[in-house]
Amino acid sequence: MPQMDKRAKEVVLRTAITNLEIQRASIARLLTGKRGDGRLNCALEKMQAAEDAMREWAAKNDVPIRPMKT
């Protein structure tokens, strides 16, 4: 498998993190505060953990994560 350069890694990580942020926002809108929200809350926690892990990996491997241009 070919090695990715630093810019390609940044693009992949930034896209993945942005997608997680969008998904977390969508799930948060579904929460009602009633019974049955447990699985959604669990999903939110796992998504946040995945995002944190990606940011941590990027920091350890000197891959900058700049905000996406809007």
CHARMM internal coordinates of N, CA and C (Angstrom, degrees):
IC EDIT
DIST 1 N 1 CA 1.4473
DIST 1 CA 1 C 1.5311
ANGL 1 N 1 CA 1 C 108.50
DIST 1 C 2 N 1.3250
ANGL 1 CA 1 C 2 N 117.73
DIHE 1 N 1 CA 1 C 2 N 129.78
DIST 2 N 2 CA 1.4650
ANGL 1 C 2 N 2 CA 119.86
DIHE 1 CA 1 C 2 N 2 CA -177.90
DIST 2 CA 2 C 1.5289
ANGL 2 N 2 CA 2 C 111.71
DIHE 1 C 2 N 2 CA 2 C -69.60
DIST 2 C 3 N 1.3091
ANGL 2 CA 2 C 3 N 114.77
DIHE 2 N 2 CA 2 C 3 N 150.75
DIST 3 N 3 CA 1.4606
ANGL 2 C 3 N 3 CA 120.64
DIHE 2 CA 2 C 3 N 3 CA 179.37
DIST 3 CA 3 C 1.5241
ANGL 3 N 3 CA 3 C 110.06
DIHE 2 C 3 N 3 CA 3 C -78.42
DIST 3 C 4 N 1.3173
ANGL 3 CA 3 C 4 N 115.87
DIHE 3 N 3 CA 3 C 4 N 142.09
DIST 4 N 4 CA 1.4626
ANGL 3 C 4 N 4 CA 120.69
DIHE 3 CA 3 C 4 N 4 CA 177.00
DIST 4 CA 4 C 1.5170
ANGL 4 N 4 CA 4 C 108.72
DIHE 3 C 4 N 4 CA 4 C -92.14
DIST 4 C 5 N 1.3256
ANGL 4 CA 4 C 5 N 116.50
DIHE 4 N 4 CA 4 C 5 N 142.56
DIST 5 N 5 CA 1.4550
ANGL 4 C 5 N 5 CA 118.63
DIHE 4 CA 4 C 5 N 5 CA 175.57
DIST 5 CA 5 C 1.5360
ANGL 5 N 5 CA 5 C 109.09
DIHE 4 C 5 N 5 CA 5 C -78.38
DIST 5 C 6 N 1.3153
ANGL 5 CA 5 C 6 N 115.41
DIHE 5 N 5 CA 5 C 6 N 171.17
DIST 6 N 6 CA 1.4632
ANGL 5 C 6 N 6 CA 120.86
DIHE 5 CA 5 C 6 N 6 CA -174.24
DIST 6 CA 6 C 1.5311
ANGL 6 N 6 CA 6 C 111.74
DIHE 5 C 6 N 6 CA 6 C -60.94
DIST 6 C 7 N 1.3194
ANGL 6 CA 6 C 7 N 117.14
DIHE 6 N 6 CA 6 C 7 N -38.83
DIST 7 N 7 CA 1.4719
ANGL 6 C 7 N 7 CA 120.75
DIHE 6 CA 6 C 7 N 7 CA -179.44
DIST 7 CA 7 C 1.5323
ANGL 7 N 7 CA 7 C 110.72
DIHE 6 C 7 N 7 CA 7 C -64.65
DIST 7 C 8 N 1.3237
ANGL 7 CA 7 C 8 N 117.12
DIHE 7 N 7 CA 7 C 8 N -42.15
DIST 8 N 8 CA 1.4675
ANGL 7 C 8 N 8 CA 120.60
DIHE 7 CA 7 C 8 N 8 CA 179.28
DIST 8 CA 8 C 1.5285
ANGL 8 N 8 CA 8 C 110.37
DIHE 7 C 8 N 8 CA 8 C -64.25
DIST 8 C 9 N 1.3292
ANGL 8 CA 8 C 9 N 116.97
DIHE 8 N 8 CA 8 C 9 N -40.51
DIST 9 N 9 CA 1.4655
ANGL 8 C 9 N 9 CA 120.37
DIHE 8 CA 8 C 9 N 9 CA 177.87
DIST 9 CA 9 C 1.5223
ANGL 9 N 9 CA 9 C 110.42
DIHE 8 C 9 N 9 CA 9 C -61.91
DIST 9 C 10 N 1.3419
ANGL 9 CA 9 C 10 N 115.47
DIHE 9 N 9 CA 9 C 10 N -41.47
DIST 10 N 10 CA 1.4605
ANGL 9 C 10 N 10 CA 119.27
DIHE 9 CA 9 C 10 N 10 CA 179.56
DIST 10 CA 10 C 1.5296
ANGL 10 N 10 CA 10 C 110.58
DIHE 9 C 10 N 10 CA 10 C -61.46
DIST 10 C 11 N 1.3282
ANGL 10 CA 10 C 11 N 116.59
DIHE 10 N 10 CA 10 C 11 N -44.60
DIST 11 N 11 CA 1.4647
ANGL 10 C 11 N 11 CA 120.39
DIHE 10 CA 10 C 11 N 11 CA -178.42
DIST 11 CA 11 C 1.5267
ANGL 11 N 11 CA 11 C 110.56
DIHE 10 C 11 N 11 CA 11 C -62.74
DIST 11 C 12 N 1.3293
ANGL 11 CA 11 C 12 N 116.92
DIHE 11 N 11 CA 11 C 12 N -43.96
DIST 12 N 12 CA 1.4664
ANGL 11 C 12 N 12 CA 120.81
DIHE 11 CA 11 C 12 N 12 CA -179.79
DIST 12 CA 12 C 1.5273
ANGL 12 N 12 CA 12 C 110.50
DIHE 11 C 12 N 12 CA 12 C -63.37
DIST 12 C 13 N 1.3285
ANGL 12 CA 12 C 13 N 117.08
DIHE 12 N 12 CA 12 C 13 N -47.38
DIST 13 N 13 CA 1.4674
ANGL 12 C 13 N 13 CA 120.51
DIHE 12 CA 12 C 13 N 13 CA -179.62
DIST 13 CA 13 C 1.5212
ANGL 13 N 13 CA 13 C 111.81
DIHE 12 C 13 N 13 CA 13 C -64.86
DIST 13 C 14 N 1.3243
ANGL 13 CA 13 C 14 N 116.48
DIHE 13 N 13 CA 13 C 14 N -43.78
DIST 14 N 14 CA 1.4612
ANGL 13 C 14 N 14 CA 119.83
DIHE 13 CA 13 C 14 N 14 CA -178.92
DIST 14 CA 14 C 1.5251
ANGL 14 N 14 CA 14 C 110.66
DIHE 13 C 14 N 14 CA 14 C -62.87
DIST 14 C 15 N 1.3359
ANGL 14 CA 14 C 15 N 116.67
DIHE 14 N 14 CA 14 C 15 N -41.05
DIST 15 N 15 CA 1.4617
ANGL 14 C 15 N 15 CA 120.47
DIHE 14 CA 14 C 15 N 15 CA 178.52
DIST 15 CA 15 C 1.5243
ANGL 15 N 15 CA 15 C 110.77
DIHE 14 C 15 N 15 CA 15 C -64.23
DIST 15 C 16 N 1.3293
ANGL 15 CA 15 C 16 N 116.75
DIHE 15 N 15 CA 15 C 16 N -44.08
DIST 16 N 16 CA 1.4681
ANGL 15 C 16 N 16 CA 120.65
DIHE 15 CA 15 C 16 N 16 CA -179.95
DIST 16 CA 16 C 1.5277
ANGL 16 N 16 CA 16 C 110.89
DIHE 15 C 16 N 16 CA 16 C -63.59
DIST 16 C 17 N 1.3169
ANGL 16 CA 16 C 17 N 116.73
DIHE 16 N 16 CA 16 C 17 N -43.49
DIST 17 N 17 CA 1.4655
ANGL 16 C 17 N 17 CA 120.73
DIHE 16 CA 16 C 17 N 17 CA -179.82
DIST 17 CA 17 C 1.5278
ANGL 17 N 17 CA 17 C 110.44
DIHE 16 C 17 N 17 CA 17 C -65.20
DIST 17 C 18 N 1.3270
ANGL 17 CA 17 C 18 N 116.73
DIHE 17 N 17 CA 17 C 18 N -42.50
DIST 18 N 18 CA 1.4637
ANGL 17 C 18 N 18 CA 120.41
DIHE 17 CA 17 C 18 N 18 CA 178.68
DIST 18 CA 18 C 1.5200
ANGL 18 N 18 CA 18 C 110.94
DIHE 17 C 18 N 18 CA 18 C -62.43
DIST 18 C 19 N 1.3302
ANGL 18 CA 18 C 19 N 116.84
DIHE 18 N 18 CA 18 C 19 N -42.27
DIST 19 N 19 CA 1.4619
ANGL 18 C 19 N 19 CA 120.27
DIHE 18 CA 18 C 19 N 19 CA 178.25
DIST 19 CA 19 C 1.5256
ANGL 19 N 19 CA 19 C 111.12
DIHE 18 C 19 N 19 CA 19 C -62.20
DIST 19 C 20 N 1.3302
ANGL 19 CA 19 C 20 N 117.01
DIHE 19 N 19 CA 19 C 20 N -41.15
DIST 20 N 20 CA 1.4648
ANGL 19 C 20 N 20 CA 119.90
DIHE 19 CA 19 C 20 N 20 CA 177.51
DIST 20 CA 20 C 1.5282
ANGL 20 N 20 CA 20 C 111.25
DIHE 19 C 20 N 20 CA 20 C -63.18
DIST 20 C 21 N 1.3314
ANGL 20 CA 20 C 21 N 116.54
DIHE 20 N 20 CA 20 C 21 N -41.09
DIST 21 N 21 CA 1.4605
ANGL 20 C 21 N 21 CA 119.95
DIHE 20 CA 20 C 21 N 21 CA 179.31
DIST 21 CA 21 C 1.5314
ANGL 21 N 21 CA 21 C 110.69
DIHE 20 C 21 N 21 CA 21 C -61.57
DIST 21 C 22 N 1.3246
ANGL 21 CA 21 C 22 N 116.60
DIHE 21 N 21 CA 21 C 22 N -41.96
DIST 22 N 22 CA 1.4662
ANGL 21 C 22 N 22 CA 120.87
DIHE 21 CA 21 C 22 N 22 CA 179.17
DIST 22 CA 22 C 1.5251
ANGL 22 N 22 CA 22 C 110.42
DIHE 21 C 22 N 22 CA 22 C -64.78
DIST 22 C 23 N 1.3218
ANGL 22 CA 22 C 23 N 116.43
DIHE 22 N 22 CA 22 C 23 N -44.34
DIST 23 N 23 CA 1.4610
ANGL 22 C 23 N 23 CA 120.30
DIHE 22 CA 22 C 23 N 23 CA -179.91
DIST 23 CA 23 C 1.5240
ANGL 23 N 23 CA 23 C 111.40
DIHE 22 C 23 N 23 CA 23 C -65.15
DIST 23 C 24 N 1.3354
ANGL 23 CA 23 C 24 N 116.87
DIHE 23 N 23 CA 23 C 24 N -40.60
DIST 24 N 24 CA 1.4666
ANGL 23 C 24 N 24 CA 119.42
DIHE 23 CA 23 C 24 N 24 CA 178.62
DIST 24 CA 24 C 1.5262
ANGL 24 N 24 CA 24 C 110.69
DIHE 23 C 24 N 24 CA 24 C -62.76
DIST 24 C 25 N 1.3349
ANGL 24 CA 24 C 25 N 117.13
DIHE 24 N 24 CA 24 C 25 N -39.97
DIST 25 N 25 CA 1.4629
ANGL 24 C 25 N 25 CA 120.53
DIHE 24 CA 24 C 25 N 25 CA 178.67
DIST 25 CA 25 C 1.5293
ANGL 25 N 25 CA 25 C 110.62
DIHE 24 C 25 N 25 CA 25 C -64.43
DIST 25 C 26 N 1.3219
ANGL 25 CA 25 C 26 N 116.51
DIHE 25 N 25 CA 25 C 26 N -39.76
DIST 26 N 26 CA 1.4697
ANGL 25 C 26 N 26 CA 120.25
DIHE 25 CA 25 C 26 N 26 CA 178.77
DIST 26 CA 26 C 1.5217
ANGL 26 N 26 CA 26 C 111.09
DIHE 25 C 26 N 26 CA 26 C -64.19
DIST 26 C 27 N 1.3157
ANGL 26 CA 26 C 27 N 117.00
DIHE 26 N 26 CA 26 C 27 N -43.52
DIST 27 N 27 CA 1.4660
ANGL 26 C 27 N 27 CA 120.70
DIHE 26 CA 26 C 27 N 27 CA 179.63
DIST 27 CA 27 C 1.5265
ANGL 27 N 27 CA 27 C 110.28
DIHE 26 C 27 N 27 CA 27 C -66.87
DIST 27 C 28 N 1.3197
ANGL 27 CA 27 C 28 N 116.71
DIHE 27 N 27 CA 27 C 28 N -39.49
DIST 28 N 28 CA 1.4648
ANGL 27 C 28 N 28 CA 119.95
DIHE 27 CA 27 C 28 N 28 CA -179.74
DIST 28 CA 28 C 1.5269
ANGL 28 N 28 CA 28 C 110.79
DIHE 27 C 28 N 28 CA 28 C -60.45
DIST 28 C 29 N 1.3402
ANGL 28 CA 28 C 29 N 117.33
DIHE 28 N 28 CA 28 C 29 N -33.47
DIST 29 N 29 CA 1.4573
ANGL 28 C 29 N 29 CA 120.42
DIHE 28 CA 28 C 29 N 29 CA 178.18
DIST 29 CA 29 C 1.5225
ANGL 29 N 29 CA 29 C 112.09
DIHE 28 C 29 N 29 CA 29 C -68.31
DIST 29 C 30 N 1.3337
ANGL 29 CA 29 C 30 N 116.70
DIHE 29 N 29 CA 29 C 30 N -24.77
DIST 30 N 30 CA 1.4625
ANGL 29 C 30 N 30 CA 120.45
DIHE 29 CA 29 C 30 N 30 CA -179.57
DIST 30 CA 30 C 1.5292
ANGL 30 N 30 CA 30 C 112.93
DIHE 29 C 30 N 30 CA 30 C -79.60
DIST 30 C 31 N 1.3203
ANGL 30 CA 30 C 31 N 116.80
DIHE 30 N 30 CA 30 C 31 N -20.93
DIST 31 N 31 CA 1.4621
ANGL 30 C 31 N 31 CA 120.39
DIHE 30 CA 30 C 31 N 31 CA -176.96
DIST 31 CA 31 C 1.5241
ANGL 31 N 31 CA 31 C 110.76
DIHE 30 C 31 N 31 CA 31 C -65.53
DIST 31 C 32 N 1.3034
ANGL 31 CA 31 C 32 N 115.02
DIHE 31 N 31 CA 31 C 32 N 133.04
DIST 32 N 32 CA 1.4647
ANGL 31 C 32 N 32 CA 120.52
DIHE 31 CA 31 C 32 N 32 CA -177.87
DIST 32 CA 32 C 1.5197
ANGL 32 N 32 CA 32 C 112.54
DIHE 31 C 32 N 32 CA 32 C -112.70
DIST 32 C 33 N 1.3275
ANGL 32 CA 32 C 33 N 116.49
DIHE 32 N 32 CA 32 C 33 N -12.67
DIST 33 N 33 CA 1.4541
ANGL 32 C 33 N 33 CA 119.66
DIHE 32 CA 32 C 33 N 33 CA -176.01
DIST 33 CA 33 C 1.5145
ANGL 33 N 33 CA 33 C 112.13
DIHE 32 C 33 N 33 CA 33 C 81.23
DIST 33 C 34 N 1.3017
ANGL 33 CA 33 C 34 N 115.69
DIHE 33 N 33 CA 33 C 34 N 9.00
DIST 34 N 34 CA 1.4627
ANGL 33 C 34 N 34 CA 120.22
DIHE 33 CA 33 C 34 N 34 CA -179.18
DIST 34 CA 34 C 1.5185
ANGL 34 N 34 CA 34 C 109.84
DIHE 33 C 34 N 34 CA 34 C -105.94
DIST 34 C 35 N 1.3147
ANGL 34 CA 34 C 35 N 113.62
DIHE 34 N 34 CA 34 C 35 N -177.28
DIST 35 N 35 CA 1.4571
ANGL 34 C 35 N 35 CA 120.85
DIHE 34 CA 34 C 35 N 35 CA 176.51
DIST 35 CA 35 C 1.5201
ANGL 35 N 35 CA 35 C 110.56
DIHE 34 C 35 N 35 CA 35 C -59.13
DIST 35 C 36 N 1.3140
ANGL 35 CA 35 C 36 N 116.30
DIHE 35 N 35 CA 35 C 36 N 143.05
DIST 36 N 36 CA 1.4539
ANGL 35 C 36 N 36 CA 119.99
DIHE 35 CA 35 C 36 N 36 CA 177.83
DIST 36 CA 36 C 1.5175
ANGL 36 N 36 CA 36 C 114.09
DIHE 35 C 36 N 36 CA 36 C 97.26
DIST 36 C 37 N 1.3211
ANGL 36 CA 36 C 37 N 117.20
DIHE 36 N 36 CA 36 C 37 N -4.53
DIST 37 N 37 CA 1.4570
ANGL 36 C 37 N 37 CA 120.56
DIHE 36 CA 36 C 37 N 37 CA 178.67
DIST 37 CA 37 C 1.5269
ANGL 37 N 37 CA 37 C 112.36
DIHE 36 C 37 N 37 CA 37 C -80.30
DIST 37 C 38 N 1.3189
ANGL 37 CA 37 C 38 N 117.61
DIHE 37 N 37 CA 37 C 38 N -5.86
DIST 38 N 38 CA 1.4629
ANGL 37 C 38 N 38 CA 121.09
DIHE 37 CA 37 C 38 N 38 CA -175.86
DIST 38 CA 38 C 1.5125
ANGL 38 N 38 CA 38 C 113.69
DIHE 37 C 38 N 38 CA 38 C -56.66
DIST 38 C 39 N 1.3215
ANGL 38 CA 38 C 39 N 116.88
DIHE 38 N 38 CA 38 C 39 N -45.58
DIST 39 N 39 CA 1.4671
ANGL 38 C 39 N 39 CA 119.95
DIHE 38 CA 38 C 39 N 39 CA -179.17
DIST 39 CA 39 C 1.5242
ANGL 39 N 39 CA 39 C 111.47
DIHE 38 C 39 N 39 CA 39 C -66.86
DIST 39 C 40 N 1.3243
ANGL 39 CA 39 C 40 N 116.07
DIHE 39 N 39 CA 39 C 40 N -37.91
DIST 40 N 40 CA 1.4606
ANGL 39 C 40 N 40 CA 118.90
DIHE 39 CA 39 C 40 N 40 CA 178.04
DIST 40 CA 40 C 1.5258
ANGL 40 N 40 CA 40 C 110.59
DIHE 39 C 40 N 40 CA 40 C -66.39
DIST 40 C 41 N 1.3275
ANGL 40 CA 40 C 41 N 116.66
DIHE 40 N 40 CA 40 C 41 N -41.60
DIST 41 N 41 CA 1.4645
ANGL 40 C 41 N 41 CA 119.92
DIHE 40 CA 40 C 41 N 41 CA 177.39
DIST 41 CA 41 C 1.5215
ANGL 41 N 41 CA 41 C 110.82
DIHE 40 C 41 N 41 CA 41 C -62.82
DIST 41 C 42 N 1.3214
ANGL 41 CA 41 C 42 N 116.79
DIHE 41 N 41 CA 41 C 42 N -39.40
DIST 42 N 42 CA 1.4620
ANGL 41 C 42 N 42 CA 121.39
DIHE 41 CA 41 C 42 N 42 CA 177.88
DIST 42 CA 42 C 1.5263
ANGL 42 N 42 CA 42 C 110.01
DIHE 41 C 42 N 42 CA 42 C -63.05
DIST 42 C 43 N 1.3290
ANGL 42 CA 42 C 43 N 116.64
DIHE 42 N 42 CA 42 C 43 N -42.18
DIST 43 N 43 CA 1.4674
ANGL 42 C 43 N 43 CA 120.84
DIHE 42 CA 42 C 43 N 43 CA 178.70
DIST 43 CA 43 C 1.5230
ANGL 43 N 43 CA 43 C 110.70
DIHE 42 C 43 N 43 CA 43 C -62.96
DIST 43 C 44 N 1.3313
ANGL 43 CA 43 C 44 N 116.62
DIHE 43 N 43 CA 43 C 44 N -41.12
DIST 44 N 44 CA 1.4634
ANGL 43 C 44 N 44 CA 120.21
DIHE 43 CA 43 C 44 N 44 CA 178.11
DIST 44 CA 44 C 1.5241
ANGL 44 N 44 CA 44 C 111.37
DIHE 43 C 44 N 44 CA 44 C -61.53
DIST 44 C 45 N 1.3217
ANGL 44 CA 44 C 45 N 116.79
DIHE 44 N 44 CA 44 C 45 N -42.36
DIST 45 N 45 CA 1.4616
ANGL 44 C 45 N 45 CA 121.02
DIHE 44 CA 44 C 45 N 45 CA 179.51
DIST 45 CA 45 C 1.5246
ANGL 45 N 45 CA 45 C 111.04
DIHE 44 C 45 N 45 CA 45 C -63.34
DIST 45 C 46 N 1.3346
ANGL 45 CA 45 C 46 N 116.64
DIHE 45 N 45 CA 45 C 46 N -42.16
DIST 46 N 46 CA 1.4640
ANGL 45 C 46 N 46 CA 120.25
DIHE 45 CA 45 C 46 N 46 CA 179.69
DIST 46 CA 46 C 1.5232
ANGL 46 N 46 CA 46 C 111.34
DIHE 45 C 46 N 46 CA 46 C -66.47
DIST 46 C 47 N 1.3196
ANGL 46 CA 46 C 47 N 116.82
DIHE 46 N 46 CA 46 C 47 N -38.83
DIST 47 N 47 CA 1.4622
ANGL 46 C 47 N 47 CA 120.26
DIHE 46 CA 46 C 47 N 47 CA 178.20
DIST 47 CA 47 C 1.5231
ANGL 47 N 47 CA 47 C 110.52
DIHE 46 C 47 N 47 CA 47 C -65.31
DIST 47 C 48 N 1.3246
ANGL 47 CA 47 C 48 N 116.92
DIHE 47 N 47 CA 47 C 48 N -41.09
DIST 48 N 48 CA 1.4600
ANGL 47 C 48 N 48 CA 120.50
DIHE 47 CA 47 C 48 N 48 CA 178.47
DIST 48 CA 48 C 1.5203
ANGL 48 N 48 CA 48 C 110.20
DIHE 47 C 48 N 48 CA 48 C -64.56
DIST 48 C 49 N 1.3267
ANGL 48 CA 48 C 49 N 117.10
DIHE 48 N 48 CA 48 C 49 N -40.23
DIST 49 N 49 CA 1.4637
ANGL 48 C 49 N 49 CA 120.77
DIHE 48 CA 48 C 49 N 49 CA 178.47
DIST 49 CA 49 C 1.5258
ANGL 49 N 49 CA 49 C 110.58
DIHE 48 C 49 N 49 CA 49 C -64.03
DIST 49 C 50 N 1.3269
ANGL 49 CA 49 C 50 N 117.11
DIHE 49 N 49 CA 49 C 50 N -40.00
DIST 50 N 50 CA 1.4658
ANGL 49 C 50 N 50 CA 120.71
DIHE 49 CA 49 C 50 N 50 CA 178.52
DIST 50 CA 50 C 1.5240
ANGL 50 N 50 CA 50 C 110.56
DIHE 49 C 50 N 50 CA 50 C -65.06
DIST 50 C 51 N 1.3185
ANGL 50 CA 50 C 51 N 116.82
DIHE 50 N 50 CA 50 C 51 N -42.09
DIST 51 N 51 CA 1.4614
ANGL 50 C 51 N 51 CA 120.57
DIHE 50 CA 50 C 51 N 51 CA 178.49
DIST 51 CA 51 C 1.5286
ANGL 51 N 51 CA 51 C 110.56
DIHE 50 C 51 N 51 CA 51 C -63.27
DIST 51 C 52 N 1.3251
ANGL 51 CA 51 C 52 N 116.52
DIHE 51 N 51 CA 51 C 52 N -44.60
DIST 52 N 52 CA 1.4655
ANGL 51 C 52 N 52 CA 120.82
DIHE 51 CA 51 C 52 N 52 CA 178.50
DIST 52 CA 52 C 1.5224
ANGL 52 N 52 CA 52 C 111.10
DIHE 51 C 52 N 52 CA 52 C -61.14
DIST 52 C 53 N 1.3310
ANGL 52 CA 52 C 53 N 117.15
DIHE 52 N 52 CA 52 C 53 N -41.13
DIST 53 N 53 CA 1.4647
ANGL 52 C 53 N 53 CA 121.17
DIHE 52 CA 52 C 53 N 53 CA 179.54
DIST 53 CA 53 C 1.5258
ANGL 53 N 53 CA 53 C 110.92
DIHE 52 C 53 N 53 CA 53 C -63.99
DIST 53 C 54 N 1.3287
ANGL 53 CA 53 C 54 N 117.03
DIHE 53 N 53 CA 53 C 54 N -40.20
DIST 54 N 54 CA 1.4676
ANGL 53 C 54 N 54 CA 119.85
DIHE 53 CA 53 C 54 N 54 CA 178.74
DIST 54 CA 54 C 1.5214
ANGL 54 N 54 CA 54 C 110.97
DIHE 53 C 54 N 54 CA 54 C -65.88
DIST 54 C 55 N 1.3281
ANGL 54 CA 54 C 55 N 116.52
DIHE 54 N 54 CA 54 C 55 N -42.43
DIST 55 N 55 CA 1.4688
ANGL 54 C 55 N 55 CA 119.48
DIHE 54 CA 54 C 55 N 55 CA 178.59
DIST 55 CA 55 C 1.5335
ANGL 55 N 55 CA 55 C 110.80
DIHE 54 C 55 N 55 CA 55 C -64.78
DIST 55 C 56 N 1.3176
ANGL 55 CA 55 C 56 N 116.86
DIHE 55 N 55 CA 55 C 56 N -39.65
DIST 56 N 56 CA 1.4614
ANGL 55 C 56 N 56 CA 121.32
DIHE 55 CA 55 C 56 N 56 CA 178.56
DIST 56 CA 56 C 1.5273
ANGL 56 N 56 CA 56 C 110.57
DIHE 55 C 56 N 56 CA 56 C -64.01
DIST 56 C 57 N 1.3375
ANGL 56 CA 56 C 57 N 117.18
DIHE 56 N 56 CA 56 C 57 N -44.59
DIST 57 N 57 CA 1.4603
ANGL 56 C 57 N 57 CA 121.18
DIHE 56 CA 56 C 57 N 57 CA 178.82
DIST 57 CA 57 C 1.5242
ANGL 57 N 57 CA 57 C 110.10
DIHE 56 C 57 N 57 CA 57 C -61.30
DIST 57 C 58 N 1.3274
ANGL 57 CA 57 C 58 N 116.47
DIHE 57 N 57 CA 57 C 58 N -42.81
DIST 58 N 58 CA 1.4601
ANGL 57 C 58 N 58 CA 120.70
DIHE 57 CA 57 C 58 N 58 CA -180.00
DIST 58 CA 58 C 1.5268
ANGL 58 N 58 CA 58 C 110.66
DIHE 57 C 58 N 58 CA 58 C -61.80
DIST 58 C 59 N 1.3191
ANGL 58 CA 58 C 59 N 116.85
DIHE 58 N 58 CA 58 C 59 N -41.74
DIST 59 N 59 CA 1.4616
ANGL 58 C 59 N 59 CA 120.45
DIHE 58 CA 58 C 59 N 59 CA 179.67
DIST 59 CA 59 C 1.5246
ANGL 59 N 59 CA 59 C 111.29
DIHE 58 C 59 N 59 CA 59 C -65.44
DIST 59 C 60 N 1.3281
ANGL 59 CA 59 C 60 N 117.18
DIHE 59 N 59 CA 59 C 60 N -42.36
DIST 60 N 60 CA 1.4653
ANGL 59 C 60 N 60 CA 120.90
DIHE 59 CA 59 C 60 N 60 CA -179.63
DIST 60 CA 60 C 1.5231
ANGL 60 N 60 CA 60 C 112.19
DIHE 59 C 60 N 60 CA 60 C -67.12
DIST 60 C 61 N 1.3357
ANGL 60 CA 60 C 61 N 116.67
DIHE 60 N 60 CA 60 C 61 N -31.30
DIST 61 N 61 CA 1.4576
ANGL 60 C 61 N 61 CA 121.19
DIHE 60 CA 60 C 61 N 61 CA -176.59
DIST 61 CA 61 C 1.5257
ANGL 61 N 61 CA 61 C 112.79
DIHE 60 C 61 N 61 CA 61 C -101.51
DIST 61 C 62 N 1.3258
ANGL 61 CA 61 C 62 N 116.11
DIHE 61 N 61 CA 61 C 62 N 15.85
DIST 62 N 62 CA 1.4582
ANGL 61 C 62 N 62 CA 122.48
DIHE 61 CA 61 C 62 N 62 CA 175.14
DIST 62 CA 62 C 1.5294
ANGL 62 N 62 CA 62 C 112.29
DIHE 61 C 62 N 62 CA 62 C 55.07
DIST 62 C 63 N 1.3245
ANGL 62 CA 62 C 63 N 116.01
DIHE 62 N 62 CA 62 C 63 N 43.53
DIST 63 N 63 CA 1.4663
ANGL 62 C 63 N 63 CA 121.50
DIHE 62 CA 62 C 63 N 63 CA 176.34
DIST 63 CA 63 C 1.5256
ANGL 63 N 63 CA 63 C 106.95
DIHE 62 C 63 N 63 CA 63 C -109.34
DIST 63 C 64 N 1.3355
ANGL 63 CA 63 C 64 N 117.49
DIHE 63 N 63 CA 63 C 64 N 112.48
DIST 64 N 64 CA 1.4596
ANGL 63 C 64 N 64 CA 119.29
DIHE 63 CA 63 C 64 N 64 CA -178.30
DIST 64 CA 64 C 1.5235
ANGL 64 N 64 CA 64 C 111.00
DIHE 63 C 64 N 64 CA 64 C -71.12
DIST 64 C 65 N 1.3145
ANGL 64 CA 64 C 65 N 115.82
DIHE 64 N 64 CA 64 C 65 N 143.81
DIST 65 N 65 CA 1.4638
ANGL 64 C 65 N 65 CA 121.26
DIHE 64 CA 64 C 65 N 65 CA 175.68
DIST 65 CA 65 C 1.5273
ANGL 65 N 65 CA 65 C 106.36
DIHE 64 C 65 N 65 CA 65 C -117.31
DIST 65 C 66 N 1.3127
ANGL 65 CA 65 C 66 N 115.76
DIHE 65 N 65 CA 65 C 66 N 95.19
DIST 66 N 66 CA 1.4637
ANGL 65 C 66 N 66 CA 120.50
DIHE 65 CA 65 C 66 N 66 CA 178.66
DIST 66 CA 66 C 1.5207
ANGL 66 N 66 CA 66 C 109.16
DIHE 65 C 66 N 66 CA 66 C -89.30
DIST 66 C 67 N 1.3233
ANGL 66 CA 66 C 67 N 117.33
DIHE 66 N 66 CA 66 C 67 N 151.83
DIST 67 N 67 CA 1.4689
ANGL 66 C 67 N 67 CA 119.39
DIHE 66 CA 66 C 67 N 67 CA 178.26
DIST 67 CA 67 C 1.5279
ANGL 67 N 67 CA 67 C 110.68
DIHE 66 C 67 N 67 CA 67 C -62.81
DIST 67 C 68 N 1.3366
ANGL 67 CA 67 C 68 N 115.78
DIHE 67 N 67 CA 67 C 68 N 149.25
DIST 68 N 68 CA 1.4599
ANGL 67 C 68 N 68 CA 119.85
DIHE 67 CA 67 C 68 N 68 CA 177.40
DIST 68 CA 68 C 1.5181
ANGL 68 N 68 CA 68 C 109.30
DIHE 67 C 68 N 68 CA 68 C -70.70
DIST 68 C 69 N 1.3310
ANGL 68 CA 68 C 69 N 115.85
DIHE 68 N 68 CA 68 C 69 N 146.61
DIST 69 N 69 CA 1.4612
ANGL 68 C 69 N 69 CA 120.57
DIHE 68 CA 68 C 69 N 69 CA 177.12
DIST 69 CA 69 C 1.5178
ANGL 69 N 69 CA 69 C 108.73
DIHE 68 C 69 N 69 CA 69 C -75.59
DIST 69 C 70 N 1.3268
ANGL 69 CA 69 C 70 N 115.24
DIHE 69 N 69 CA 69 C 70 N 138.76
DIST 70 N 70 CA 1.4662
ANGL 69 C 70 N 70 CA 118.74
DIHE 69 CA 69 C 70 N 70 CA 179.73
DIST 70 CA 70 C 1.5023
ANGL 70 N 70 CA 70 C 110.86
DIHE 69 C 70 N 70 CA 70 C -113.31
END
COOR INIT
IC SEED 1 N 1 CA 1 C
IC BUILD
